[in-house]
Amino acid sequence: MILLLALVPGLALADNAVMEELGSKAARTAMQELKIEKGDASVLVLTSAGHAIVDGQTTQAALKGLNAESGNSVGDANLFQVLRPHWKPVWFYFFNKANGEAVFLQADSQALNKTPDEFKALSNDQVFSKISKANVDIDYLANHTDDGNETFNKKAFNGNEFSLAGISNVWGRGGSFDFIQATCFHDHLCPGVTSGLFLAKYVEEKLPITNISTESYKVISCPNWCKDDLLQMRWDATPGKSGMFVMALTDTEKKAVPNIAGIYIRWNDTRKEGDALALGFNFSAVALPQWTGPSWGSKLYQDIVLMDYVDKPEAFITVIKEFDVDAAKLAMLQNAGMHPLKVAGVM
């Protein structure tokens, strides 16, 4: 038993060495395909490494290899982990905003069972079950829809096409670190996540946090949509810490309160009171330019044009009701069996 316990750290080191080399191999391969050099500031790296678990082995060591070989890092805002369930494959994606070209590599789980020396000796087609290259810049795609059809319809990135292309295009056009980080938590960038950013900025302007020791935001999300994942990241308003309560609405209820986007509360935990806004969000409030190509590009294009309104969230948002909240009303808004929109008096 003592001998077995003594061997475990060595086994873990061997597994980490394979994962680190996996990250290095992915970077070397992608850099060769894209003809880029280490430290190129035009390059974005996205990966499921750190979330994926392969045969019981965590994959965070691949991030070390990625960083060492490519020069990309979280600190430079050009390396992000995209949330995936731990049972999904580990993959790597490199995007060059200078020309829109991207390379996707998915690891072959069988190769990761090798010893470090055996793994280093494997060829790229033995390490990766898929290596594919495509141009995903939205301007390129608008003029080369056949290429887009090939990429999206034939799943060049193993089903991750929309996720990776959306994040890439907005990052390449100056998307902020915190926004890209939130989209990676959501696992893709879509107009719903962007609406969360607009709602957050609107609430922060109307109900600013003035005492960081006692104040926080609480969200009564009804109805729920992609916005809520951004709010969890931006405000640390998670269900597990009672910062967010999520409830669906029926179609009839949605019609009763058109465009309702939930209730947002600035809560003072010392005084046990807060200020609340019931807000509406209307995606059609602004006549945005429209995508005229194949359906796979519609939301990608909307992601981009919406970014012009990051500093004008009020264009899409209306205040349905402002009201005060005490501890008793907060409990009623949060508790099962009580309809929050009825408690708030908006339905």
Helices and strands as residue ranges (DSSP letters): H 2-34, E 43-47, E 53-54, E 57-58, H 61-70, E 79-81, E 91-96, E 101-107, G 109-113, H 116-120, H 124-127, E 128-135, H 138-143, H 145-153, H 161-172, H 177-186, H 191-206, E 215-221, H 227-235, G 239-241, E 244-246, H 251-256, E 260-268, E 273-281, G 295-297, H 298-306, G 307-309, G 313-315, E 317-326, H 327-334, H 340-343
